Amino acid sequence: MPWTTPLRPSPSRRSLLAGAAGAAGAVLLTGCTGGGDASGADGGIPLERRMREDAVRDSERLLERYDATAAAHPGLAGRLAPLRAAVAAHTAALAFADPAAREPAARPGPPSAAASGAAAPAPGAPGAPAAGGEPVPQQPAEALSALADAERSLSEARTIALAGAPGELARMLASVAACGAVHAYLLTSTPGAAS
């Protein structure tokens, strides 16, 4: 009887996916630790600085949305004040005056209606544009929902940005993204309701 070589079983889909994931991970790790240009490709601005500037800008837009919502619905100002204060703290933590010195930048701003609890001027009336040109919904529940959507979207964007962020900034973005997810929950939950 002639001797034949046994057929090799074809690789399973699971092993192919595991191999592809491992190769992708190796490429990502090589990119993070390799001899590439750590200063980033955008005109010599370091990656961390660009990412921080983007994060600060996004947080400032979110603060504007909080202010517009509180101005349009003064009855919500008390509920929004602690969440807005947290977003302001995130903005300050993400900003560096001098990236080399690693000192937070001072970002003073006008006190908002949400922070002061006072009624805001007419530009924030229901239907007036919030940050990004989107109008504040006329119903308070819809306004809270729109604000929760903004928090949720920013939280998701920051979670995605973690993959390319340097270590310290990645940890900060993860923490801020988690806070944003909690804010979205708090904005859409009924205060005082038993769970």
C-alpha positions in Angstrom: 0.0 0.0 0.0 1.5 3.4 -1.0 2.2 5.8 1.7 0.5 9.2 1.5 1.1 12.3 3.5 -1.8 13.1 5.8 -3.7 16.2 4.9 -3.2 19.2 7.1 -6.4 20.5 8.6 -7.2 24.1 7.5 -6.8 26.7 10.1 -9.9 27.5 12.0 -11.6 30.9 11.7 -10.8 31.6 15.3 -7.1 31.0 14.8 -7.1 33.2 11.8 -8.8 36.0 13.7 -6.5 35.6 16.6 -3.5 35.8 14.3 -4.9 38.9 12.6 -5.6 40.6 15.9 -2.1 39.7 17.1 -0.5 41.2 14.0 -2.6 44.3 14.3 -1.6 44.7 17.9 2.1 44.2 17.0 1.8 46.9 14.4 0.2 49.3 16.9 2.8 48.6 19.6 5.6 49.0 17.1 4.1 52.4 16.1 3.9 53.4 19.7 7.4 52.4 20.6 9.2 52.5 17.3 11.6 55.2 16.1 8.9 57.2 14.5 8.5 60.9 14.7 7.1 61.5 18.2 6.5 65.1 17.5 3.5 64.3 15.2 3.1 65.2 11.6 1.1 68.4 11.8 3.6 71.2 11.5 5.8 70.0 14.3 3.2 70.3 17.0 3.6 67.4 19.5 0.8 64.8 19.4 -0.1 65.2 23.1 -0.4 69.0 22.7 -2.7 68.6 19.7 -4.8 66.0 21.4 -5.1 68.2 24.5 -6.1 71.3 22.5 -8.8 69.2 20.7 -10.1 67.9 24.0 -10.2 71.4 25.6 -12.0 72.8 22.5 -14.6 69.9 22.8 -15.0 70.6 26.5 -15.5 74.3 25.9 -18.2 73.5 23.3 -19.9 71.3 25.9 -19.7 74.1 28.4 -21.4 76.4 25.9 -24.2 73.8 25.5 -24.7 73.7 29.3 -24.8 77.5 29.4 -27.3 77.7 26.5 -29.5 75.0 28.1 -29.5 76.7 31.5 -30.2 80.0 29.9 -33.1 78.6 27.9 -34.5 76.7 30.9 -33.6 78.5 34.2 -35.5 75.9 36.1 -32.8 73.4 35.2 -29.9 75.5 36.3 -29.6 73.9 39.7 -29.6 70.4 38.2 -27.1 71.4 35.6 -24.7 73.3 37.9 -22.7 70.4 39.3 -22.4 68.7 36.0 -21.3 71.9 34.3 -18.7 72.4 37.1 -17.3 69.0 36.5 -17.0 69.7 32.7 -15.2 73.0 33.6 -12.8 71.0 35.9 -12.2 68.6 33.0 -11.4 71.5 30.7 -8.9 72.9 33.2 -7.3 69.5 33.8 -6.9 68.9 30.1 -5.3 72.3 29.3 -1.6 73.0 29.7 -0.2 76.5 29.7 3.2 75.1 28.8 3.3 71.4 27.9 6.9 71.1 29.0 6.1 72.6 32.4 2.9 70.5 32.7 1.1 73.2 34.5 -2.7 73.6 33.9 -3.6 76.7 32.0 -5.9 79.2 33.7 -9.1 79.4 31.6 -11.2 81.9 33.3 -14.6 82.5 31.8 -17.7 84.4 32.5 -19.9 82.8 35.1 -22.7 80.9 33.5 -26.3 80.9 34.5 -25.9 77.3 35.5 -23.1 78.1 37.8 -24.6 81.2 39.3 -28.2 79.9 39.4 -29.3 83.2 37.9 -31.6 83.7 34.9 -29.6 84.2 31.8 -30.1 86.8 29.1 -32.5 86.4 26.2 -30.1 84.9 23.7 -30.5 81.6 25.5 -34.2 81.5 25.1 -35.7 78.1 24.0 -35.1 77.6 20.3 -32.0 79.9 20.3 -28.9 78.3 19.0 -26.6 76.5 21.4 -23.0 75.7 20.7 -22.5 74.4 17.2 -25.6 76.1 15.9 -28.1 73.5 17.2 -31.1 75.1 18.9 -31.9 74.3 22.5 -35.2 72.3 22.5 -38.2 74.1 23.9 -39.2 71.4 26.3 -37.0 70.9 29.4 -37.0 67.1 29.1 -35.9 67.4 25.4 -33.3 69.9 26.3 -31.8 67.5 28.9 -31.9 64.7 26.4 -30.1 66.8 23.8 -27.5 67.7 26.4 -27.2 64.0 27.4 -26.6 63.1 23.7 -23.8 65.7 23.5 -22.2 64.2 26.6 -22.6 60.7 25.2 -21.1 61.6 21.8 -18.1 63.3 23.4 -17.6 60.4 25.8 -17.6 58.0 22.8 -15.2 60.2 20.8 -12.8 60.4 23.8 -12.9 56.6 24.2 -11.9 56.2 20.6 -9.1 58.8 21.0 -7.6 56.7 23.8 -5.9 54.4 21.2 -3.6 57.1 20.0 -3.1 59.1 23.2 0.2 59.0 25.2 0.0 57.3 28.6 -0.9 60.1 31.0 -3.3 61.7 28.6 -4.9 58.4 27.8 -5.7 57.8 31.5 -7.1 61.3 31.8 -9.3 60.9 28.6 -10.6 57.6 30.0 -11.5 59.2 33.2 -13.2 62.1 31.5 -15.0 59.8 29.1 -16.3 57.8 32.0 -17.6 61.0 33.7 -19.3 62.0 30.5 -21.1 58.7 30.4 -22.3 59.2 34.0 -23.4 62.7 33.1 -25.5 61.4 30.2 -27.1 58.9 32.6 -27.8 61.6 35.2 -29.2 64.0 32.6 -31.7 61.4 31.4 -32.6 59.8 34.8 -35.5 61.1 36.9 -34.1 62.9 40.0 -35.4 61.4 43.2 -36.9 58.3 41.6 -36.3 55.0 43.4 -34.5 52.5 41.3 
